[in-house]
Amino acid sequence: MTRTTPARPVDVEALFPELARYRREAVRLHPRAGDPGVEDSSIGGPLLWPQTEPWPYCDHAHPHTACVPEKPGPQPMVPVLQLYAADLPDIVPAPPFPEGKDVLQVLWCPFDHEPDYMPRPQICWRDRHAVAAAQYVTPPPRPEGADEDHIPAPCVLHPERVVEYPGWDLPDDLAEERQERFERPEAETGWSYWSHLSIADGVKIGGYPNWTQEPSWPDCAQCGTRMDHLLTVPSTEFDGESWRTWLPLEDRPTTGTVLDLDYDERRKVQNPSALMLGDMGGVYLFVCRNCPGHPSAHRGDCS
């Protein structure tokens, strides 16, 4: 089933012509509970993993807290995302798959890691034709004692291309000079630039990160340039305000609003992956397209 983000209720570039040069395209992945297979794009589903390649383990120190027992020794990573390039609609610039690769895989260690006390991700790029489906490897058992809120439930994806404008990443001079103008649409129409018109909610490729705190863009350790946003994995697909423009048409109840649904029904669309990262936070992955192998980095934050 497709997922369709409603058209914005106002013309953002007509209101703010200066934002046209900051527009970016992103792909909202719209995860929904399902039973994905190894040849499907998914969240929390099985990965196309060669039998000849060892399953990755995390050998970093895992902070011991009152909620998380100390876990000595390496711990197995858990599947987070598998994305086939063929499942992505065209976006500009093109999704950052390295040359010769058409599968993006993301795993992470579900234990808290310093400095942000979030899962530690790892990126793998593959050529789907170089790995036969028969080579799929069953991952090791989940790490004992890991936070269940950091292990995604299996979901199928419904990719959709959208346009975004900067929120937290709005240049300081632009935000300060035009603060009153950015607040005016909400006063006049009830539509907030920050909640309804700028950054798309949910898991997505490209566009702008869904920061819940001030931006923290990493620079490439090899060439020193600022990295590109690859992937946002947030805790939820929308919040109590942003759903008004970012909840897909297909997920809207026939009567009332999504907030009127009982908890279990609302969770199917608001939190299908069952993730909760910090206090409604997220994990953000970045890559450098300028360097061979597309070096990566990550950030995490919470509200």
Order of alpha helices (4+ residues) and beta strands (2+ residues): alpha-beta-beta-beta-beta-beta-beta-beta-beta-beta-beta-alpha-alpha-beta-beta-alpha-alpha-beta-beta
